[in-house]
Amino acid sequence: MKQFVTFTLNEKLYGIEILYVRELNQVAEITPVEHAPEYIRGMINLRGQIVTIFDIGSRFGMESRECSDTTYNIILKTNSELAAVNQNEDRDDLYSSDDIAGFLVDSFGDVVEMDDDCMEPPPANVSVQEKVFMSGVVKNDDLLFIVLNVNRLLSTDEEMIQEVMASRQPAHSA
């Protein structure tokens, strides 16, 4: 069994495994970072710690979101925090960033517990740009949401992202 924190972006339901999540909070004042990629919204001061905020919708090609009273951050655990989780959970696949980072989201959903076999591969009808950041789709009788790949969302290695996108392009016949 795995637990997922669900949230919305442009009225679509997404989720990430709860083991990645340090905290959920309302958006504080975000300070833009000059010359940063468009998907890096800026930085916030969270109780004296600097947190880089990613606009993950921008990674999918969505327009940059306006922050309001109903916009939230998902603050992620760092790699050092996840090392302890990996050890406690007998896993080796949870990685995020050496520095504190967070995702800008429209709203929070629920924490959902699902069997491991409920995840299916990304559907064919999503864009390659979106698919590269997906781990799969979770569905059961009354819920369907996209599980995001935290490692790729946090990656600033654009060359790697482009390679993954190219590998997921459908082959064209001559």
N, C-alpha and C positions, 0 to 999 in steps of 0.2 A: 504494500500500500504506500502511496505517496500522497502528500498534501500539496495543494496549489493555492496560491493567492491569486484571485481573479480580479481583473480590472478592465475598464473600457478605454478605447481610443476610437474616436469617430464612430461611436455606437457599435463597435465590434468588441466581442468579449475575448480577452487574452488571459494567459496565466503564466506564472513562473513558480517553480518549486519553492515551497515555503522555507526550505533550508537556506536559500540565498538571502532571505529577507532579514535585515536588522531591525527596521521599523518602518511604519507608515506615518506620514504626516502631511499637513497642509502646506502648500507652497509658501515659502518665505520669499523675501526679496531676492531675486536672481540677478547677479551681477554678470553682464556679458563679458566674454573673453575675446579680445581682438584677435583676428586671424585664425580663430578656431573653426573647425569644420561646422557646417550648418546644423548638424545633428547634436553638437554640444551647445546646449542652451546657455550655459554659464555656470557660475558657482554660487553656492549659498554658504552662510556661516551657520553651522548647526552646533550650538553649545560650544563654540570655540574651535570647532573642527571645520576645515574647508572641504566641501563636498562638490564634486563635479556632477552637474545635472545633464543627463542625456534626454533629448526630445526624440524618443524612439519612433514616434509617428513619422518624423522627418526621415528616418532610415528607410521607411516604407514608401517614401515619396509623397506623404501627406503634407499639407500645408502646415507651417509652424503654428502651434496652438497658442491661443491667447490665454494668459493666466488670469484666473478669477478666484472668487471665494470657494469655488467647487473644483479647483484643480489641485492635484495632490502629487506627492513624491513617494516613491518606493525607494527607501534607502537600503542599499545592499551591504552584505557583509564583505569584508576584505578577504584576500587570499589567506592571510594569517588566521583570521577567524574561521574560514572554511576548512583550513587544515585540521583544526580540532574537530569540526563536524565530520569531515571525511573519516577521521580516525574513529570517532564514536559510532558512526553509522556503518563502519566497515565498507567505505566507498572510496573511490579515487577520482571521481569525475566532476567534482564541484570546484569550479574556479571562477573568479570574477576579475578583480583588479587589486593591485597592491595598495592603491589609494581608495579612499571612500568615494563611492559614486552612487548616483540615484537615477531613477527613471521618472520622467514627467508623465502623468496619466490624467485622464479626464475624471474618472471616479473609481472607487473600489467596489468590488463585488464581495463575494464570500470566500471563505477558506473551504476548499472542496477536497475531500478524500476520495481517491480513485484507485482501483486495482491497476497494477502495472500493465496488464494486457488491454486496458481501455485506450491506450495511445495508438493512433494510426499515423501513417506517413502524411505529410502535407498533401492537400488535394491538388489536382491538376489545374484547377481554375484560379489559383492565386498567381500573382506576378512573380517572376524570378527574383525580383528585388525583395519582395516580401518573403518568399520561400527560403531564401538564404539565411534568414534570421529565425526560422521556425524549427523546432524540434519535432513537432507533429501536432496532431489534433486529438483532443480527448473528447470522448462522447460516451454518454450513457443514456438512459431512458429519457431524461428531461433536460440535459445540459450538453452544450457543445461549445468548446473554446479552443483557441489556438495556444499551444505551449511554445513560449519563446526560448531561444538559445541565448542565454545570458552572455556566454563567452564571446559570441560573434557580435552581439549588440554593443558590447563594451570595447570591441577591438577598434583600434585606430589604424590598423594595418590595411589600408585601402587596397593594396595590391592583392593581399590574401582574399579579401571580400570579392574583388573582381574575378579572381580565379575561381572561387566557389560559384559565383554567379554564372561564369562561362561554362563550368562543368554541369550546371543544371539547365542550361539552354537545351531545348529539344534539338535533336539532330535533324538537319535538312537533307533531303535526298536530292541527288543531282538529276 
